[in-house]
């Protein structure tokens, strides 16, 4: 079981507060070079964000990939341990939303912006959750990244049982009725209208082709 697979249990039941993370992201963003592009790959756990990013890096010359979960999961889990809380509740506390999540997302965004040089495509993969439904965030990011381009892709969850199987295969919790409640909470989150929505109940190559078109 990976560190990432242990995250998220508390997230679905927590009281989402995207405000501090939105503020941190706007402080972290920097403009990129005119021919560069920041590609955000968003979506709930187990929908194929990592698979898509890895395939795109193979196909697109001069591309760079930052996996937010791989970079941040360790310190989120350690914070829960330090507070004497179960790891599966790591995303569920007010402290997470107010102090940890802003660091979790703003750090990778800052790194992504620093690499928007030349004709480079920088991919930043992560869940994003409620922040994806804040139009002012994405409109401001687009303006502040300029002259670099911003493209946002959301991988929609597959049908429930297919999704359950994918998460079970990576060691994540999938028991009923917990999983049904978790899935309902994540799929009910709003998504910014400027996002390209990609269906994931298809072969990987079809998702990759849609992503390439959205990034163009």
C-alpha positions as CSV (number, residue, x, y, z in Angstrom):
1,X,0.0,0.0,0.0
2,X,1.5,3.4,-1.0
3,X,1.3,6.5,1.1
4,X,-1.0,8.1,-1.3
5,X,-3.5,5.2,-1.0
6,X,-3.9,5.9,2.7
7,X,-5.0,9.4,2.2
8,X,-8.5,10.7,1.6
9,X,-10.7,9.0,4.1
10,X,-11.3,12.0,6.2
11,X,-11.5,14.3,3.1
12,X,-15.0,13.3,2.0
13,X,-16.5,13.9,5.5
14,X,-14.6,17.1,6.2
15,X,-15.9,20.6,6.0
16,X,-14.1,21.9,2.9
17,X,-12.5,25.3,3.1
18,X,-10.7,26.2,-0.1
19,X,-10.1,29.8,0.8
20,X,-6.7,29.5,2.4
21,X,-5.4,27.3,-0.5
22,X,-6.8,29.7,-3.1
23,X,-4.9,32.6,-1.4
24,X,-1.7,30.5,-1.2
25,X,-1.9,29.5,-4.9
26,X,-2.3,33.1,-6.0
27,X,0.7,34.1,-3.9
28,X,2.8,31.3,-5.5
29,X,2.0,31.8,-9.2
30,X,4.5,33.4,-11.4
31,X,4.4,34.2,-15.2
32,X,6.0,31.7,-17.6
33,X,7.7,32.1,-21.0
34,X,5.4,32.9,-24.0
35,X,5.6,29.5,-25.6
36,X,5.3,27.4,-22.4
37,X,2.2,25.8,-21.0
38,X,1.0,24.7,-17.5
39,X,-1.2,21.7,-17.8
40,X,-3.2,20.9,-14.7
41,X,-4.4,17.2,-14.4
42,X,-7.1,17.1,-11.8
43,X,-9.6,14.5,-10.6
44,X,-10.5,12.2,-7.7
45,X,-8.3,9.3,-6.6
46,X,-8.0,6.3,-8.9
47,X,-9.1,7.8,-12.2
48,X,-5.7,7.6,-13.9
49,X,-4.0,11.0,-13.3
50,X,-0.6,9.4,-12.9
51,X,-1.0,7.1,-15.9
52,X,-2.1,10.0,-18.1
53,X,0.8,12.3,-17.0
54,X,3.4,9.5,-17.5
55,X,2.1,8.8,-21.0
56,X,2.0,12.5,-21.9
57,X,5.6,13.0,-20.8
58,X,6.6,10.1,-23.1
59,X,4.8,11.6,-26.1
60,X,5.3,15.3,-25.7
61,X,8.9,16.6,-26.3
62,X,10.3,19.0,-23.6
63,X,7.6,18.1,-21.1
64,X,7.9,17.9,-17.3
65,X,5.7,16.3,-14.8
66,X,5.1,17.1,-11.1
67,X,3.0,14.7,-9.0
68,X,1.5,16.7,-6.2
69,X,0.5,13.6,-4.2
70,X,4.0,12.0,-4.4
71,X,5.5,15.2,-3.2
72,X,3.1,16.0,-0.4
73,X,1.6,12.7,1.0
74,X,4.5,12.1,3.4
75,X,4.2,15.3,5.3
76,X,0.4,15.2,5.4
77,X,0.6,11.7,6.9
78,X,3.3,12.7,9.3
79,X,1.3,15.7,10.5
80,X,-1.6,13.3,11.3
81,X,0.8,11.0,13.2
82,X,2.3,14.0,15.1
83,X,-1.2,15.0,16.2
84,X,-2.1,11.5,17.3
85,X,-4.7,11.1,14.6
86,X,-5.3,8.0,12.4
87,X,-3.7,8.4,9.0
88,X,-7.0,7.9,7.2
89,X,-8.3,11.1,8.7
90,X,-5.3,13.2,7.5
91,X,-7.4,15.2,5.1
92,X,-10.3,15.7,7.5
93,X,-9.2,18.3,10.1
94,X,-9.6,22.1,10.1
95,X,-5.8,22.3,10.5
96,X,-5.3,20.5,7.3
97,X,-7.6,22.9,5.4
98,X,-6.2,26.0,7.0
99,X,-2.5,25.3,7.2
100,X,-1.4,22.1,5.5
101,X,-3.4,22.1,2.2
102,X,-2.2,25.6,1.2
103,X,1.4,24.3,1.5
104,X,0.5,21.0,-0.2
105,X,-0.7,22.8,-3.4
106,X,1.2,26.1,-3.4
107,X,4.6,24.4,-3.3
108,X,4.2,22.2,-6.4
109,X,2.6,25.2,-8.2
110,X,5.6,27.3,-7.4
111,X,7.9,24.6,-8.7
112,X,5.8,24.3,-11.9
113,X,6.0,28.0,-12.6
114,X,9.7,28.0,-12.1
115,X,9.9,25.4,-15.0
116,X,7.7,27.3,-17.5
117,X,10.7,28.1,-19.7
118,X,11.2,28.0,-23.4
119,X,8.6,25.7,-25.2
120,X,8.2,23.5,-22.1
121,X,4.9,21.8,-21.1
122,X,4.7,21.4,-17.4
123,X,2.1,19.0,-16.1
124,X,0.9,19.3,-12.5
125,X,-1.2,16.3,-11.3
126,X,-3.3,16.4,-8.2
127,X,-6.9,16.2,-7.0
128,X,-7.7,19.9,-6.5
129,X,-11.1,19.1,-5.1
130,X,-13.2,22.2,-4.1
131,X,-10.6,24.6,-5.5
132,X,-11.5,23.5,-9.0
133,X,-14.9,25.0,-8.5
134,X,-13.6,28.5,-7.7
135,X,-13.8,30.4,-11.0
136,X,-11.9,33.4,-9.7
137,X,-8.9,31.2,-8.9
138,X,-8.5,29.8,-12.4
139,X,-9.2,33.1,-14.1
140,X,-6.6,34.8,-11.9
141,X,-4.1,32.0,-12.4
142,X,-4.5,32.3,-16.2
143,X,-3.9,36.0,-16.0
144,X,-0.9,35.7,-13.7
145,X,0.7,32.9,-15.7
146,X,0.6,34.9,-18.9
147,X,2.2,35.0,-21.3
148,X,2.4,31.2,-20.6
149,X,-0.8,29.3,-21.3
150,X,-2.9,27.4,-18.8
151,X,-4.8,24.3,-19.6
152,X,-6.9,22.5,-17.0
153,X,-8.0,18.8,-17.5
154,X,-10.4,16.9,-15.2
155,X,-10.5,13.1,-15.3
156,X,-14.1,12.2,-14.5
157,X,-14.7,9.1,-12.3
158,X,-15.7,5.9,-14.2
159,X,-18.8,4.0,-13.2
160,X,-18.9,3.1,-9.5
161,X,-17.9,-0.6,-9.6
162,X,-15.1,0.0,-12.1
163,X,-13.8,2.8,-9.9
164,X,-14.1,0.6,-6.8
165,X,-12.0,-2.0,-8.5
166,X,-9.3,0.5,-9.5
167,X,-9.0,1.8,-5.9
168,X,-9.0,-1.7,-4.4
169,X,-6.1,-2.7,-6.7
170,X,-4.0,0.1,-5.3
171,X,-4.8,-0.7,-1.7
172,X,-7.3,2.0,-1.0
173,X,-10.5,1.6,1.1
174,X,-13.5,0.4,-0.9
175,X,-16.0,-1.1,1.6
176,X,-19.7,-0.3,1.6
177,X,-21.4,2.0,2.4
178,X,-18.2,4.0,3.0
179,X,-17.1,3.9,-0.6
180,X,-20.5,4.9,-2.0
181,X,-20.5,8.0,0.3
182,X,-16.9,8.8,-0.6
183,X,-17.7,8.6,-4.3
184,X,-20.8,10.7,-4.0
185,X,-18.9,13.4,-2.1
186,X,-16.1,13.7,-4.6
187,X,-18.2,13.5,-7.7
188,X,-20.6,16.3,-6.4
189,X,-17.8,18.9,-6.3
190,X,-18.2,21.7,-8.9
191,X,-15.7,22.0,-11.7
192,X,-14.6,25.3,-13.4
193,X,-16.3,25.8,-16.7
194,X,-13.0,26.3,-18.4
195,X,-11.9,22.8,-17.6
196,X,-11.7,20.1,-20.3
197,X,-13.6,17.1,-18.9
198,X,-12.2,13.7,-19.9
199,X,-14.2,10.4,-19.5
200,X,-12.1,7.6,-18.0
201,X,-14.3,4.6,-18.8
202,X,-12.3,4.1,-22.0
203,X,-8.9,2.7,-23.0
204,X,-6.0,4.7,-21.9
205,X,-5.0,5.6,-25.4
206,X,-8.4,7.3,-26.0
207,X,-8.0,9.4,-22.8
208,X,-4.4,10.4,-23.9
209,X,-5.7,11.5,-27.3
210,X,-8.4,13.7,-25.7
211,X,-5.8,15.1,-23.4
212,X,-3.4,16.0,-26.2
213,X,-6.2,17.8,-28.0
214,X,-7.1,19.7,-24.9
215,X,-3.5,20.8,-24.3
216,X,-3.0,22.0,-27.9
